Amino acid sequence: MQREGIDKENVQPEDILCDFCESAAWAAGEPCVEGHQGSIICGDCLKLAYEQLILLESDEQSSQKCRMCLEDRDEPSWSSKIDPSATVCFRCMKQAAAVLQKSKLWDWVKPTSD
């Protein structure tokens, strides 16, 4: 999502916010993964999604399209508490987690059940 009041002719990385918490900025030095049409999920939101979908084995589904892939998928999904229409599907959550775990730029580790 884009920060309110930005110059649409000069969008900067700090103008792009996490679609799920609406606060983590692309350029703030936080781990983020980009989806379609400028959507992003930050590492903190990805951790929450991962914990619910993998560790808690949630089968909750949403009627909303996934913000990351823009598809209606018949699989579990996670929705933001801030904006329930901000949903990430199971497939995108797993792909984003793999991207952050492999990245040499971030010290992001998938949550584990202890």
N, C-alpha and C positions, 0 to 999 in steps of 0.2 A: 504494500500500500504506500501511497505517497503522503508525506507530511502536508498538512493544510497550508495554503497560501504560498506554495512554491512557484517559482518561475518555470512554467511548462516548457519554455524555450531553452532553459539552462538547468536541467535537473542534475543535481549533484548526488553522489553516493549517500551523503548524510540525510538527503531528502527521502530516501527509501526506508520504510519501517517494516518491522516484522508484521505480517498479516494477522498474527495470532495474539500477540501481547500489545501491539501497537506502540511499542516504546523502543525496542532495540533497533538501532540504526545500522544499515549496511556498513557504514564507514566507521563505526565506533570501536572497532577492534574486537568485536564479539564474533564468534563463529556463526555463520549464516549460510543457508543454501538457497539458491534461486530456483523458482519454479517458472511457470509460463506467465507471460504478460507482466513481468516485474514483481511477481509475488515472491516473498521470502519467508523462511521460517528460521528463527534464531535457535541457537543451541539449547537455551533454557526451555523453550516451548517444545523443541524436538525431544528433550529429555522427558518432559511430562507426557507427551504422546507415546513415546517408547515405553515408559513405565506402565501406562494404562493398557496399551495394545499387546505388548509382549509379556511383561512381567506379571500383570494382573489377568492376562488372557481375556481381555474384554472382547465381547462380540457385538458391542454397541455399533449401530450403523446410523448414518445421517441421511436425511433426504436432500442435503445440500451437495452441490458439486465440490469436488476437491479443489482447493485454491491453488494447489501446486501443479496438477496435471489438467485441470478443467474438465475432468470426466466424472460421470456418475458411475461409481463402481459398486458392485455387489459384494462388498467385503467390509470388515470392521473399519471404523474411522474414529478420529478424535476431533472434538470441536473445542474451540477456545471458550473459556468462561467469560471473557470480555465481549466477544462477538460470536455468538453461536453459529452464525452463518459462515465463519471461518473454520473450515474443516480440512483435515489432511487424511487421505486414505492410507490404508495399511501399506500398500506398495510404495507410495511416495515417502512415507515415514521410514521404511526400511532402506530405500535408496538414499535418502538424505543422511541417515545414520551412517551408512557405509561411506558416503563421501566425506563426512566430517572425521570419521575414525581413520581414514586413509590419508587425510590431508597432513602435510608437514607444517602447515601454517598454524594449526590449532592443536591444543592439548586436550582434545575432547575424547572422552571414553564413554562407550555405551553403558547405560546403567545396568547393574546386575542385581540379582536378588541375593541378599546376604543372610 
